[in-house]
Structure formats: C-alpha cells, structure tokens
Amino acid sequence: MTTRHHTVCVIGAGPRGLAVLEQLCASASSAPESSTVHVRVVAPYPPGPGKVWRTDRSRHLPGAPAGPPGRR
C-alpha cells in the first residue's frame, strides 16, 4: 500500500481561516489510514478575530467597513 502525504497551507487565522482548518480536520478523519496531512497556518495576527473583526468595538458596529472595495 502506498503512503500518501499532503501538505496544506492556510493563509490567515481569522474566522475564515479557522473555519477552513476545522473543515480540513473533519475531512482528515475520513482519509485512509495510510495517508498523512500536514497543515501550516500562516498569519501575522493571533488566531481568533483577525485584523478586521476587532473585539474592542461596540457589538453594534459591523466588523468591516461598508461600501464597494477600493473606496475606503
């Protein structure tokens, strides 16, 4: 039997990056026993809210500015 190795890099450890990591972990449980998955998470900020979803704001303010991209 051939052993398969997979390496995945998740860019960002904010809400979306953590959701992707969670799905990768859930999918890995259904992989054949002869395969391995190595996950690297690359982020300039600590895991959690990320840069945009600041926790020091009022809960009534959106996490990201409104409007089309490029008009900030």
Sequence and secondary structure as in RCSB ss.txt:
>XXXX:A:sequence
MTTRHHTVCVIGAGPRGLAVLEQLCASASSAPESSTVHVRVVAPYPPGPGKVWRTDRSRHLPGAPAGPPGRR
>XXXX:A:secstr
   EEEEEEEE  SHHHHHHHHHHHHHHTTS TTEEEEEEEE SS TTTTTTS SSS TTS SS  SSTT  
